[in-house]
Amino acid sequence: MQPVLIIALLLVCASIFVNGWTDAPNAIATVVSTRVLSPRAAVIMATCFNLVGIMCFGSAVASTIANLVDVGTGTSPLVAICAAQLSIVIWSVSAWKFGIPTSESHALIAGLMGAGIAYNGLSAFKLVEFEKVLWGIGISTVVGFAASYLVTKLVGLLFRRAKRAKANRFFSLGQVASAAMMATSHGAQDGQKFMGVFVLVLLLAKNEPVPQSVNIPFWIMLLCSLVMAIGTSIGGYRIIKTMGIDMVKLEKYQGFSAEVVASLCMLITTVKSGIPLSTTNTKGTAMMGAGAARRFSDVNWGIAQEMVMAWVLTFPACMLLGFLMTKLFIVLF
């Protein structure tokens, strides 16, 4: 096996691990902040349902990611992929250190784009696939906020006459189910993205073209799910605190509404269109919408602004990192 192939696969696994460690906590931030589950119980649940999401929802998103950029075939493009994965790890860990929830999905996409352009020029850029990325940004940001706002208003209206204690018991059970669905959708979306890169690396090493619809072998699904599960099991309480405690404090019915909206957005786009959505963006905007549905002042818009700024910076920063790291790796290797 080529040394560069081994390094590339290890860096892909490192990216998957970091995703499970820093991004998966977004999926369970709400159920922790409403005190339905302890952080430990929520992390264990997310670990299990991330695995379900990876194993059970096809490969449409993986195909989108694998076809996002054209870097040619052979050993040299593998160097570009190595640089892209390393840039993702650097960016994500740096953000985690400050407790800032960033989008590993956008970091992955931007890193790949920067690496592809560095190696193969602007011809590496595939507009058709990138259009799906733009759709994903719109869905996760606009639809996530608006749908969560409306659903939360509707749920509040339907249960306005219910006794508080009884409603809280009902929505506590509902939140366990919705948080499990959210963790499943995270595995389905983010697991597929990194499986797409894993397959891309193997195809490049064999000098084979990337098919429009990639086939994910079972062993890759299993490996990626286990690596992500290990990362998730370590947990990321800093991210949970920022998302679920500092940014917005939600009642149980609001947490339930946000999780249902975010997970449905992600699962529908995963199965129907292969549009890559960011778990961080989708869940974050859904939580903002749910909080604003009760009172706009319930959302700490200062924290929300910092998070949005981090999301905005992720794309140019990781594209630049991927570009520069690729240029450096080409010189070194």
C-alpha positions as CSV (number, residue, x, y, z in Angstrom):
1,M,0.0,0.0,0.0
2,Q,1.3,3.5,-0.9
3,P,2.5,5.5,2.1
4,V,0.5,8.5,0.9
5,L,-2.6,6.4,0.7
6,I,-2.1,5.3,4.3
7,I,-1.6,8.9,5.4
8,A,-4.7,10.0,3.4
9,L,-6.9,7.4,5.0
10,L,-5.6,8.2,8.5
11,L,-6.4,11.9,8.0
12,V,-9.9,11.0,6.7
13,C,-10.4,9.0,9.9
14,A,-9.0,11.9,11.9
15,S,-11.6,14.2,10.3
16,I,-14.4,11.7,11.1
17,F,-13.2,11.5,14.7
18,V,-13.2,15.3,15.1
19,N,-16.6,15.5,13.5
20,G,-18.0,13.0,16.1
21,W,-16.2,14.8,18.8
22,T,-17.1,18.5,18.0
23,D,-20.1,18.3,15.7
24,A,-22.2,15.5,17.0
25,P,-22.8,17.3,20.4
26,N,-24.8,19.8,18.4
27,A,-27.4,17.1,17.8
28,I,-27.9,16.5,21.6
29,A,-27.5,20.1,22.9
30,T,-31.2,20.7,23.2
31,V,-32.0,17.5,25.2
32,V,-29.2,18.3,27.6
33,S,-30.1,22.0,28.0
34,T,-33.8,21.1,28.8
35,R,-32.4,18.6,31.4
36,V,-34.3,15.7,29.9
37,L,-31.0,13.7,29.7
38,S,-27.7,14.1,31.4
39,P,-24.7,14.9,29.1
40,R,-23.4,11.3,29.6
41,A,-26.7,9.6,28.7
42,A,-27.2,12.0,25.7
43,V,-23.7,11.2,24.4
44,I,-24.3,7.5,24.7
45,M,-27.6,7.8,22.9
46,A,-26.0,10.0,20.1
47,T,-23.2,7.4,19.7
48,C,-25.7,4.6,19.0
49,F,-28.0,6.6,16.7
50,N,-25.1,8.1,14.8
51,L,-24.2,4.6,13.8
52,V,-27.8,3.9,12.7
53,G,-27.8,7.0,10.5
54,I,-24.6,6.0,8.8
55,M,-25.7,2.5,8.1
56,C,-29.2,3.0,6.9
57,F,-29.6,6.0,4.6
58,G,-27.9,5.2,1.3
59,S,-25.1,7.2,-0.4
60,A,-26.7,10.2,-2.2
61,V,-24.8,12.7,-0.1
62,A,-21.6,10.7,-0.3
63,S,-21.9,10.9,-4.1
64,T,-22.3,14.7,-4.0
65,I,-19.2,15.1,-1.9
66,A,-17.1,12.6,-3.9
67,N,-18.0,14.5,-7.1
68,L,-17.6,18.0,-5.7
69,V,-14.1,18.6,-7.2
70,D,-12.1,17.1,-9.9
71,V,-8.5,16.6,-8.9
72,G,-7.7,14.0,-11.6
73,T,-6.4,10.5,-10.6
74,G,-3.3,9.0,-9.1
75,T,-0.9,9.7,-6.2
76,S,-0.5,13.4,-6.5
77,P,-4.2,14.3,-6.0
78,L,-4.0,12.2,-2.8
79,V,-1.6,14.8,-1.5
80,A,-4.3,17.4,-2.1
81,I,-6.9,15.3,-0.2
82,C,-4.4,14.9,2.7
83,A,-4.0,18.7,2.9
84,A,-7.8,19.2,2.8
85,Q,-8.4,16.8,5.7
86,L,-5.6,18.3,7.8
87,S,-7.1,21.8,7.3
88,I,-10.5,20.5,8.5
89,V,-8.9,19.0,11.7
90,I,-6.9,22.2,12.4
91,W,-10.0,24.5,11.9
92,S,-12.4,22.3,13.9
93,V,-10.1,21.7,16.9
94,S,-9.2,25.4,17.0
95,A,-12.9,26.3,17.1
96,W,-13.6,23.6,19.7
97,K,-10.9,25.1,22.0
98,F,-13.0,28.3,22.2
99,G,-16.3,26.4,22.5
100,I,-17.5,27.8,19.1
101,P,-19.8,25.5,17.2
102,T,-18.5,25.4,13.6
103,S,-19.7,23.4,10.6
104,E,-17.5,20.4,9.8
105,S,-19.6,19.9,6.7
106,H,-18.7,23.4,5.4
107,A,-15.1,22.9,6.5
108,L,-15.0,19.6,4.6
109,I,-16.5,21.1,1.4
110,A,-14.4,24.2,1.5
111,G,-11.2,22.3,2.3
112,L,-11.8,20.0,-0.7
113,M,-12.6,22.9,-3.0
114,G,-9.4,24.8,-1.9
115,A,-7.3,21.6,-2.3
116,G,-8.8,20.9,-5.7
117,I,-8.2,24.4,-7.0
118,A,-4.7,24.4,-5.7
119,Y,-3.9,21.2,-7.5
120,N,-6.0,21.4,-10.7
121,G,-6.9,25.1,-11.0
122,L,-10.5,26.4,-11.4
123,S,-11.3,23.5,-13.7
124,A,-11.5,21.4,-10.5
125,F,-14.6,23.3,-9.5
126,K,-17.9,21.6,-10.3
127,L,-20.7,24.1,-10.3
128,V,-23.5,21.5,-10.6
129,E,-22.5,19.8,-7.3
130,F,-21.7,23.2,-5.6
131,E,-25.3,24.3,-6.3
132,K,-26.4,21.5,-4.0
133,V,-24.1,23.0,-1.3
134,L,-25.8,26.4,-1.8
135,W,-29.2,24.9,-1.5
136,G,-28.1,23.2,1.7
137,I,-27.0,26.5,3.2
138,G,-30.3,28.1,2.3
139,I,-32.3,25.2,3.7
140,S,-30.3,24.9,6.9
141,T,-30.4,28.7,7.6
142,V,-33.7,30.0,6.4
143,V,-36.0,26.9,6.4
144,G,-34.5,25.8,9.7
145,F,-35.3,29.0,11.5
146,A,-38.7,29.7,9.9
147,A,-40.0,26.2,10.2
148,S,-38.9,25.8,13.8
149,Y,-40.5,29.2,14.6
150,L,-43.8,28.1,13.1
151,V,-43.9,24.6,14.5
152,T,-43.0,25.9,18.0
153,K,-45.9,28.4,17.7
154,L,-48.2,25.6,16.6
155,V,-47.2,23.2,19.4
156,G,-47.6,26.0,22.0
157,L,-51.1,26.8,20.6
158,L,-52.2,23.1,20.6
159,F,-51.0,22.5,24.2
160,R,-51.9,25.9,25.7
161,R,-54.6,24.4,27.9
162,A,-52.5,21.4,29.1
163,K,-51.2,21.3,32.6
164,R,-47.6,22.2,32.8
165,A,-46.4,19.2,34.7
166,K,-48.3,16.8,32.3
167,A,-47.1,18.6,29.2
168,N,-43.5,18.5,30.5
169,R,-43.7,14.7,31.0
170,F,-45.1,14.3,27.5
171,F,-42.4,16.5,25.9
172,S,-39.6,14.9,27.9
173,L,-40.5,11.6,26.3
174,G,-40.9,13.3,23.0
175,Q,-37.5,14.9,23.3
176,V,-35.8,11.5,23.8
177,A,-37.3,10.3,20.6
178,S,-36.6,13.6,18.7
179,A,-33.0,13.8,20.0
180,A,-32.5,10.2,18.8
181,M,-33.9,11.2,15.4
182,M,-31.6,14.2,15.4
183,A,-28.5,12.0,16.1
184,T,-29.6,9.6,13.4
185,S,-29.9,12.5,10.9
186,H,-26.4,13.6,11.9
187,G,-25.0,10.2,11.2
188,A,-26.9,10.0,7.9
189,Q,-25.6,13.4,6.7
190,D,-22.1,13.8,8.2
191,G,-21.3,10.1,8.0
192,Q,-22.1,10.0,4.3
193,K,-19.9,13.1,3.6
194,F,-16.8,11.6,5.1
195,M,-17.6,8.2,3.5
196,G,-17.7,10.0,0.2
197,V,-14.1,11.3,0.8
198,F,-13.0,7.8,2.0
199,V,-14.2,6.3,-1.3
200,L,-12.7,9.2,-3.3
201,V,-9.3,8.4,-1.7
202,L,-9.5,4.7,-2.6
203,L,-10.5,5.5,-6.2
204,L,-7.7,8.0,-6.7
205,A,-5.2,5.5,-5.4
206,K,-6.4,3.0,-8.0
207,N,-6.4,5.6,-10.8
208,E,-10.1,5.0,-11.3
209,P,-12.6,7.8,-12.2
210,V,-15.3,8.8,-9.7
211,P,-18.7,7.5,-10.7
212,Q,-21.7,9.9,-10.5
213,S,-23.3,7.5,-7.9
214,V,-20.7,6.0,-5.6
215,N,-21.2,2.6,-3.9
216,I,-20.2,2.5,-0.3
217,P,-18.8,-0.9,0.8
218,F,-20.1,-2.2,4.1
219,W,-16.7,-2.2,5.7
220,I,-16.3,1.5,5.0
221,M,-19.7,2.2,6.6
222,L,-18.7,0.2,9.7
223,L,-15.3,1.8,10.0
224,C,-16.6,5.3,9.6
225,S,-19.5,4.7,12.1
226,L,-17.1,3.3,14.7
227,V,-14.6,6.2,14.4
228,M,-17.4,8.7,14.6
229,A,-18.9,6.9,17.6
230,I,-15.6,7.0,19.4
231,G,-15.4,10.7,18.8
232,T,-18.9,11.2,20.0
233,S,-18.4,9.1,23.1
234,I,-15.6,11.4,24.2
235,G,-18.2,14.2,24.0
236,G,-18.0,17.9,23.5
237,Y,-19.5,19.6,26.5
238,R,-18.1,23.0,25.5
239,I,-20.2,22.9,22.4
240,I,-23.2,21.6,24.2
241,K,-22.9,24.5,26.7
242,T,-22.6,27.1,24.0
243,M,-25.5,25.8,21.9
244,G,-27.9,24.6,24.6
245,I,-27.2,26.9,27.5
246,D,-25.5,30.1,26.5
247,M,-27.2,30.8,23.2
248,V,-30.8,30.0,24.1
249,K,-32.7,28.5,27.0
250,L,-35.6,26.4,25.8
251,E,-38.6,24.8,27.4
252,K,-39.2,21.2,26.7
253,Y,-41.8,21.8,24.0
254,Q,-39.4,24.2,22.3
255,G,-36.6,21.7,22.3
256,F,-38.9,19.0,20.9
257,S,-40.0,21.3,18.1
258,A,-36.5,22.4,17.2
259,E,-35.2,18.8,17.1
260,V,-38.1,17.5,14.9
261,V,-37.7,20.3,12.4
262,A,-33.9,20.0,12.2
263,S,-33.9,16.3,11.9
264,L,-36.7,16.2,9.3
265,C,-34.9,18.8,7.2
266,M,-31.7,16.7,7.3
267,L,-33.3,13.3,6.7
268,I,-35.5,14.5,3.8
269,T,-32.6,16.1,1.9
270,T,-30.4,13.1,2.6
271,V,-32.8,10.6,1.1
272,K,-34.4,12.7,-1.6
273,S,-31.7,14.8,-3.2
274,G,-28.3,14.2,-1.7
275,I,-28.1,17.9,-0.6
276,P,-25.4,18.2,2.0
277,L,-26.7,20.0,5.1
278,S,-24.7,21.2,8.1
279,T,-25.9,19.7,11.4
280,T,-24.5,22.8,13.2
281,N,-26.3,25.3,11.0
282,T,-29.6,23.4,10.8
283,K,-29.8,22.6,14.5
284,G,-28.5,26.1,15.6
285,T,-31.0,28.0,13.5
286,A,-33.8,25.7,14.5
287,M,-33.0,26.4,18.2
288,M,-33.0,30.1,17.5
289,G,-36.4,29.8,15.8
290,A,-37.8,27.8,18.7
291,G,-36.5,30.3,21.2
292,A,-37.8,33.3,19.3
293,A,-41.2,31.8,18.9
294,R,-41.8,32.4,22.6
295,R,-39.9,35.7,23.0
296,F,-37.1,37.1,20.8
297,S,-35.3,38.1,24.0
298,D,-35.0,34.5,25.0
299,V,-32.3,34.1,22.4
300,N,-28.9,35.5,23.3
301,W,-28.3,37.2,20.0
302,G,-24.8,38.1,20.9
303,I,-23.8,34.5,21.1
304,A,-25.9,33.8,18.0
305,Q,-24.1,36.5,16.1
306,E,-20.7,34.9,17.1
307,M,-21.9,31.5,15.9
308,V,-23.1,32.9,12.6
309,M,-19.8,34.7,12.1
310,A,-18.0,31.5,12.7
311,W,-20.2,29.7,10.2
312,V,-19.6,32.5,7.6
313,L,-15.8,32.4,8.2
314,T,-15.6,28.6,7.9
315,F,-16.0,28.6,4.2
316,P,-13.3,31.1,3.2
317,A,-10.9,30.1,6.0
318,C,-11.0,26.4,5.2
319,M,-10.8,27.0,1.5
320,L,-7.7,29.1,2.0
321,L,-6.3,26.5,4.4
322,G,-6.9,23.7,2.0
323,F,-5.4,25.7,-0.9
324,L,-2.2,26.7,1.1
325,M,-1.7,23.3,2.7
326,T,-2.0,21.6,-0.7
327,K,0.6,23.9,-2.2
328,L,2.9,23.2,0.8
329,F,2.3,19.4,0.5
330,I,3.0,19.4,-3.2
331,V,6.4,21.1,-2.5
332,L,7.2,18.7,0.4
333,F,6.1,15.5,-1.3
